[in-house]
Amino acid sequence: MFTRSAIFRGRIHDGMEEAFFDAVRTRLRPAWEQMLHAQEVRLYRPRAAETPGADVFLVLEIDYPSREAITEALASGRRLAAMEALESVRHMYAGNHHHIIYERL
């Protein structure tokens, strides 16, 4: 089992927190759930963090059966829908994200 995470760092614009997380639930989650080979999608809204992680405002995890499945998912046309959904909320935050692929032990 492999998990691809996205760690979003920065800050949600003042007054946009609830709208952002509503969009995560209604637009982003469905787009991420339709990714090719995705087995489970988990989202986390950090409530407390040690430095240097205090600027993390969203963590996404998607489970896949293999590294090959992740490669296929990233090359799939379904990824475009996920990228478009993400683009629709970019105006709500300042920051960026990076990905990590984990193997479950």
N, C-alpha and C positions, 0 to 999 in steps of 0.2 A: 504494500500500500504506500502510495506517495501522496504528499500534500503540497500544493502550490499555494503559497500565501502572498498576499499583498499587504504591505504595511504602509499606511498613509500617515505622513508627517506634515506638520504645519499647524494651521488653525482654521477652524470654520469661522466665517465672517460673523461679527456680532449680529445677533438677532436672527441668524439663519440656522441655528442648531437644530431646532425641531423640523424645519422644512427639509434640511439636509438628510436627517435620519429617516424622515418619512419617505423621501425619494429613494434612499437606500433600500427600504423595505418594499416599495411599490414598483420601482424601475430597475434598480441595479440587481437586487436579489433574483428576480425572475430571469434577467438576462444571464446572470452567472449560472443559474440552475440549468439553463438550456445548453451550456457548453458541452460539446461532444465528450462523451465518456465520463462526465462529472457524476460522482456517486453521492457526494454530500457537500453542502455549502454551509459554512458557519461564519457568522459575523459577530464581531465584538466591538463594543463601545467602551473604551477604557475609562475608568472612573478614578484611578489613582496610578501613579507610576513613579519609579525612581528615576533620577537623572542618569543617563541622558535620554530616557524614553518619555519624558513628560510632554513632548510635542506630538505623540502618536494619538490620532483622533479616530482611527478606524483600522481594524484588522480583519481581513478576509482570508478564509481558508477554504480551498476546494480539494476534496479527495479524489484521486484517480487510481485505477488499478495498477498502473505501471508508468515508467518514464516515457515509454513509447506512446502511451495514451495521452500524456501531457503534450508531447510533440505534435501528435495528430490534432489535438484540441486547439493548439495555438495556430495551426495552419488551416483550420476549418473556417468556413464562411460564417459559422455561428459566432466566432470571435468578433466579427464586425458589429453585430448587434450589441455585444457587451461593451465594446469600445464606444459605440454611439451613446449607450446609456450612461457611461461614465462621463463622456463629454457633456452631457446634458446637465450635470451637476457641478462642473468645474468652476462655474462662476460663484459658487457658494463657499469656496474655500481657497486659501492661499497655501500652497505647499506642493508636495510631490509624493510619489510612492515608489517602492521598490519591491521586487519579488524574491522569495526564497523557496526552493524546492527541498522538502524534507522526505526522508524515508522513515516510516514508522518502525520502531524497534520492538 
